[in-house]
């Protein structure tokens, strides 16, 4: 058996962390917009894009379902 404690987090987890940060950012978006302006929007779009990239990157190459 492999030791899961020494493994790096998967790309799926990393992507969900970025998407969580983007979702959390939406709660404070009005204040961020007042301080940063358009940069806040660009930062939110970048966080969401990076999160989606990591989730899609972790896609399994093998087809799903039972083996033949």
C-alpha angles and dihedrals in degrees: 000000000000124000108245092190093073095046123105116244113269122253088251091062092045090050091050090051090054092046090048090053090050091050092048089050090059090064090061098033097117092055092043090050091053092052103035106020116194091357088072090058092047091049091051092049091049093051092049093047093048091048093051090046093056093046093051092043090060092059113133115247095210117083117251127244134063120322118260 
